[in-house]
Every structure is written in C-alpha cells, then in structure tokens.
Amino acid sequence: MSCTRGLWKVVLFGFMAVATAGGEPSVAPDPTLESGFRAMYALNFASAGSLFQDYERAHPSDPLGYAAESTYLVFSEFNRLKLLEAEFETDNRKFFAKPAAPPDPRAKQRVLELSERAQQLAEARLRQNAGDDNALFALALTYGILGDYTARVEHRYWSSVKYGRQGDEFAKKLLQHNPEFYDAYVLTGATNYIYGSLSLPLRWTGRLFGLSGDKATGEANLRLAAEKGQYLKPYAKLLLAIAYLRDNNQPAAVALLAKLSTEFPSNGLFAAQARRLAAGGK
C-alpha cells in the first residue's frame, strides 16, 4: 500500500491545464470558462456550475465545457469532505486519511457522465484533427480528474495511477503539438517534481508504469505554469506552494498563499494556511 500511495503522488496534482504563450495568450481565454474557473477557486460552486453549463449550451460539441464542469464538481466534493485542507499535509498518513463524511453518490455519477461525454467528443474531434488543442486538453483534464477522485475519495490507488498516466500522456501530446500551452506543464511539472522526490525503490516501481521525472524540472515547469497560465494559473500557484512546503521552504509557500488569498478573499483556505505556516505550522 505504501508503494501504491507513493506512486499516486506522481499523478495526484496533475489534473488541470490550459495556457498562454510568451506573456500574451496564444488564444484569448473564453470569458465564460474563465469566470467559471475563478468562481471555483473562490468556492462559489453554484456560480461555477452555472457558468460551465452556459458554456456547454453555447458550445455543445466542445469537450472542454464538460471537462470543466466535472472539474468543479470534484473540487466541490473535495471541499465538502475537507480534503482540500489535506493537500497541505506533509504527513502522508494525514494526507491519505479517509474523508470525514461519506462521498455523494450523485456527485460521482455526474462526474462519470460528464467525463464520458468529454471523452466521446474529444475522441471524435481528434479523429478529424489529431492536433485539436481543446480535445487534447479536455482528455488530459478528464483523466486527471478521475485519477484525483479515485485516489482521494475512493482510495483506489492503482486505478488512480492508470488514470493519471493517461492524463499525463495527453498533456505531453498537447505540448508536443503546441508548446505554447504552458499550463499543460501543470501535469508534467507535478509528475516530474513528485516522482523526482520519491525514494529509489518507488522510482523503480514507477518505471513499471512508464513514469519518470526530475524534481528540478518539475518545479521549473510549475513556475512556468504559475507565471503564464490562463484558466488555471491560480491552481498552478497552489501546486507550487505545496511543492515549496514539501521542500521545507515555508516563506515561499506563505508568499504564494498570501497572493492567492488576496486574489480570492472568499476562499478562506488560502489565508488560513498562510497564517498557519507563518506561525510555524507544518
């Protein structure tokens, strides 16, 4: 089980990405999607869901809308189950502790439905155009979300590794096609960083799943995403703060969390964690 949990850390933080190029967006972010993601970070889940559904109605053939709605539902469920707080735990026993409340079966069913719809639409678009950015991103996001939910809520770690690997593969395909989608480095960066932090036995076990990485490369990729992201720039900052925390660089983690708190004042988690760390909490 400890080996499985270690492998899960490779894929845990990589379920989101869409990006900008060279300081200016290569494609301007859709305002409805952007507002939906920002509502999610602000913990305004009702507004996030409504905005993503508006996007789906306006763009019914775009898989990204369905992947985004699935993302917000998982994020909302994590918040309800107090799993977002656990992201900041460096003690893996606490990090992988079971949720304090039972998962919502209706939320899970909706996540599965949305994921299936996103996959179907994305695969259809890729048959027409193998370099469709939205389709590649939607698949990376969808598989990443499924992996995250499977591990954190259901504790099915081997399944989560499988989903995470699929998400990582689509993120790499996206970057090969368009390296200016910098937030795709959220997934590859987290994979590199976490895998590079594992013990040697776990690294060898990870090779059986085709997983490899380098800690320094991972951190550099996360910084790139945190600087140049579109929809998920705040999430990249959060992951970078968690990386700093696991590297015992609390000042850097506090600085990032303080910025997130200022940007999203209704999300008390950012401010609370910044205060805890500034006070010497671990």
C-alpha positions as CSV (number, residue, x, y, z in Angstrom):
1,M,0.0,0.0,0.0
2,S,2.8,2.5,0.8
3,C,4.3,1.8,-2.6
4,T,0.9,2.5,-4.3
5,R,0.5,5.7,-2.3
6,G,3.9,6.8,-3.3
7,L,3.1,6.3,-7.0
8,W,-0.2,8.2,-6.6
9,K,1.8,11.2,-5.5
10,V,3.2,11.2,-9.0
11,V,-0.1,11.8,-10.6
12,L,-2.1,13.5,-7.8
13,F,-1.5,17.1,-8.7
14,G,-1.8,17.0,-12.4
15,F,-5.4,17.1,-13.3
16,M,-5.7,20.6,-14.8
17,A,-4.1,22.7,-17.7
18,V,-4.7,25.3,-20.4
19,A,-2.2,28.0,-21.1
20,T,-0.9,31.2,-22.6
21,A,2.2,32.0,-24.7
22,G,5.1,34.3,-24.1
23,G,3.3,36.6,-21.7
24,E,0.4,37.1,-24.1
25,P,-2.3,34.5,-24.7
26,S,-1.9,32.5,-27.9
27,V,-5.7,32.2,-27.8
28,A,-7.7,34.5,-25.7
29,P,-9.4,32.7,-22.9
30,D,-13.2,32.3,-23.2
31,P,-14.8,34.7,-20.7
32,T,-17.4,32.2,-19.6
33,L,-14.9,29.5,-18.9
34,E,-12.6,31.9,-17.2
35,S,-15.3,33.2,-14.9
36,G,-16.3,29.6,-14.1
37,F,-12.8,28.6,-13.0
38,R,-12.4,31.8,-11.0
39,A,-15.7,31.1,-9.2
40,M,-14.5,27.6,-8.4
41,Y,-11.3,29.0,-6.8
42,A,-13.5,31.4,-4.8
43,L,-15.5,28.4,-3.6
44,N,-18.6,29.8,-5.3
45,F,-19.6,26.4,-6.7
46,A,-23.1,27.3,-7.7
47,S,-21.9,30.1,-9.9
48,A,-19.1,27.9,-11.3
49,G,-21.6,25.2,-12.3
50,S,-24.0,27.6,-13.9
51,L,-21.2,29.2,-15.9
52,F,-19.8,25.9,-17.2
53,Q,-23.3,24.8,-18.2
54,D,-23.8,28.1,-20.0
55,Y,-20.6,27.3,-22.0
56,E,-21.9,23.8,-22.8
57,R,-25.1,25.2,-24.2
58,A,-23.3,27.7,-26.3
59,H,-20.6,25.1,-27.5
60,P,-22.3,21.7,-27.3
61,S,-19.6,20.0,-29.4
62,D,-16.6,21.3,-27.3
63,P,-15.5,18.7,-24.8
64,L,-13.8,21.3,-22.7
65,G,-17.0,22.6,-21.2
66,Y,-17.9,19.1,-19.9
67,A,-14.4,18.5,-18.6
68,A,-14.5,21.9,-16.8
69,E,-17.9,21.1,-15.1
70,S,-16.5,17.7,-14.0
71,T,-13.5,19.5,-12.5
72,Y,-15.6,21.9,-10.5
73,L,-17.8,19.0,-9.1
74,V,-14.7,17.2,-7.9
75,F,-13.3,20.3,-6.4
76,S,-16.6,21.0,-4.7
77,E,-16.7,17.4,-3.3
78,F,-13.2,17.8,-2.0
79,N,-14.2,21.0,-0.3
80,R,-17.2,19.3,1.3
81,L,-15.2,16.3,2.5
82,K,-12.4,18.6,3.9
83,L,-9.9,17.1,1.5
84,L,-8.6,20.5,0.3
85,E,-7.1,21.1,3.7
86,A,-5.3,17.8,3.5
87,E,-3.4,19.0,0.4
88,F,-1.1,20.9,2.7
89,E,-0.3,17.9,4.9
90,T,3.3,16.7,4.6
91,D,2.5,13.7,6.8
92,N,1.2,11.2,4.2
93,R,-0.8,9.4,6.8
94,K,-2.9,12.5,7.2
95,F,-2.8,13.3,3.5
96,F,-4.3,9.9,2.6
97,A,-6.8,9.8,5.5
98,K,-10.3,8.8,4.6
99,P,-12.8,11.6,4.2
100,A,-14.7,12.7,7.3
101,A,-18.1,12.2,5.6
102,P,-19.4,9.8,3.0
103,P,-19.0,10.8,-0.6
104,D,-22.0,12.0,-2.5
105,P,-23.1,9.2,-5.0
106,R,-25.0,11.7,-7.1
107,A,-21.8,13.9,-7.5
108,K,-19.8,10.8,-8.5
109,Q,-22.5,9.8,-11.1
110,R,-22.5,13.2,-12.6
111,V,-18.7,13.3,-12.8
112,L,-18.7,10.0,-14.6
113,E,-21.4,11.2,-17.0
114,L,-19.6,14.4,-17.8
115,S,-16.2,12.6,-18.2
116,E,-17.7,10.1,-20.6
117,R,-19.3,12.9,-22.6
118,A,-16.0,14.9,-22.7
119,Q,-14.1,11.7,-23.8
120,Q,-16.5,10.9,-26.6
121,L,-16.5,14.5,-28.0
122,A,-12.7,14.8,-27.7
123,E,-12.0,11.5,-29.4
124,A,-14.4,12.4,-32.2
125,R,-12.6,15.7,-32.8
126,L,-9.2,14.1,-32.7
127,R,-10.3,11.7,-35.5
128,Q,-10.8,14.8,-37.6
129,N,-7.8,16.7,-36.3
130,A,-5.1,14.9,-34.3
131,G,-3.8,18.3,-33.1
132,D,-7.0,19.7,-31.7
133,D,-5.8,21.6,-28.6
134,N,-9.2,21.7,-26.8
135,A,-9.7,18.0,-27.4
136,L,-6.2,17.0,-26.1
137,F,-6.6,19.3,-23.1
138,A,-10.1,18.0,-22.3
139,L,-8.8,14.4,-22.2
140,A,-5.8,15.4,-20.0
141,L,-8.1,17.2,-17.7
142,T,-10.8,14.5,-17.6
143,Y,-8.4,11.6,-16.9
144,G,-6.6,13.7,-14.3
145,I,-9.8,14.5,-12.5
146,L,-10.9,10.8,-12.5
147,G,-7.5,9.9,-11.1
148,D,-7.7,12.5,-8.4
149,Y,-11.2,11.5,-7.3
150,T,-10.4,7.8,-7.4
151,A,-7.4,8.2,-5.1
152,R,-8.6,10.9,-2.7
153,V,-12.2,9.8,-2.2
154,E,-12.3,6.1,-3.0
155,H,-8.7,5.2,-2.1
156,R,-8.3,3.0,-5.3
157,Y,-4.7,3.9,-5.9
158,W,-3.8,1.6,-8.7
159,S,-6.8,2.8,-10.7
160,S,-5.8,6.4,-10.0
161,V,-2.2,5.8,-11.3
162,K,-3.7,4.4,-14.5
163,Y,-5.9,7.5,-15.0
164,G,-3.1,9.8,-14.1
165,R,-0.8,8.2,-16.6
166,Q,-3.4,8.6,-19.3
167,G,-3.8,12.3,-18.4
168,D,-0.1,12.8,-18.5
169,E,0.2,11.2,-22.0
170,F,-2.4,13.6,-23.4
171,A,-0.7,16.6,-21.7
172,K,2.5,15.6,-23.4
173,K,0.8,15.2,-26.8
174,L,-0.7,18.7,-26.3
175,L,2.8,20.2,-25.5
176,Q,4.4,18.4,-28.5
177,H,1.7,19.9,-30.8
178,N,1.7,23.3,-29.1
179,P,4.4,24.0,-26.5
180,E,2.8,27.5,-26.0
181,F,0.0,25.9,-24.0
182,Y,2.2,26.5,-20.9
183,D,-0.3,25.3,-18.3
184,A,-0.1,21.8,-19.7
185,Y,3.1,21.9,-17.7
186,V,1.0,21.7,-14.5
187,L,0.6,18.0,-15.1
188,T,4.1,17.2,-16.5
189,G,5.6,19.5,-13.9
190,A,3.9,17.9,-10.9
191,T,4.7,14.5,-12.3
192,N,8.4,15.4,-12.6
193,Y,8.6,17.0,-9.2
194,I,6.8,14.4,-7.2
195,Y,8.4,11.5,-9.0
196,G,11.8,13.0,-8.5
197,S,11.1,13.3,-4.8
198,L,10.3,9.6,-4.3
199,S,12.7,7.1,-2.8
200,L,14.8,5.0,-5.1
201,P,12.6,1.8,-4.7
202,L,9.5,3.8,-5.6
203,R,11.2,5.2,-8.6
204,W,12.0,1.8,-9.8
205,T,8.4,0.7,-9.2
206,G,7.2,3.7,-11.1
207,R,9.2,2.7,-14.1
208,L,7.0,-0.3,-14.5
209,F,4.1,2.2,-15.2
210,G,6.2,4.3,-17.6
211,L,6.6,7.1,-15.1
212,S,9.7,9.1,-14.8
213,G,10.8,12.6,-13.9
214,D,13.1,15.1,-12.4
215,K,12.4,17.2,-9.3
216,A,14.2,20.4,-10.6
217,T,12.5,20.1,-14.0
218,G,9.1,19.7,-12.3
219,E,9.5,22.8,-10.1
220,A,10.6,24.8,-13.2
221,N,7.5,23.6,-15.1
222,L,5.2,24.6,-12.2
223,R,6.7,28.0,-12.1
224,L,6.2,28.4,-15.8
225,A,2.6,27.5,-15.5
226,A,2.1,29.8,-12.5
227,E,3.5,32.7,-14.4
228,K,1.8,32.2,-17.8
229,G,-1.4,30.3,-17.1
230,Q,-4.9,31.3,-18.2
231,Y,-7.8,29.4,-16.6
232,L,-5.6,27.5,-14.1
233,K,-2.9,29.9,-13.2
234,P,-4.2,30.0,-9.5
235,Y,-4.1,26.2,-9.4
236,A,-0.5,26.2,-10.6
237,K,0.4,28.7,-7.9
238,L,-1.3,26.4,-5.3
239,L,0.7,23.4,-6.5
240,L,3.9,25.3,-6.4
241,A,3.1,26.4,-2.8
242,I,2.6,22.8,-1.9
243,A,5.9,21.9,-3.6
244,Y,7.7,24.6,-1.6
245,L,6.0,23.3,1.6
246,R,7.3,19.8,1.0
247,D,10.8,21.2,0.4
248,N,10.6,23.0,3.8
249,N,10.6,26.4,2.0
250,Q,7.8,27.8,4.1
251,P,8.5,31.5,3.3
252,A,8.0,30.9,-0.4
253,A,4.8,28.9,0.3
254,V,3.4,31.6,2.5
255,A,4.1,34.3,-0.1
256,L,2.2,32.4,-2.8
257,L,-0.7,31.6,-0.5
258,A,-1.0,35.2,0.6
259,K,-1.2,36.3,-3.0
260,L,-4.0,33.7,-3.6
261,S,-5.8,34.9,-0.5
262,T,-5.7,38.5,-1.9
263,E,-7.0,37.4,-5.3
264,F,-9.7,35.1,-3.8
265,P,-10.7,36.6,-0.4
266,S,-13.8,34.4,-0.2
267,N,-11.7,31.3,-0.1
268,G,-10.6,31.2,3.5
269,L,-8.4,28.2,2.9
270,F,-5.6,30.2,1.4
271,A,-5.5,32.8,4.2
272,A,-5.8,30.1,6.9
273,Q,-2.9,28.1,5.5
274,A,-0.8,31.2,5.1
275,R,-1.3,32.1,8.7
276,R,-0.7,28.6,9.9
277,L,2.6,28.3,8.1
278,A,3.7,31.9,9.0
279,A,3.1,30.9,12.7
280,G,5.4,27.9,12.3
281,G,2.8,25.3,11.5
282,K,3.8,22.3,9.4
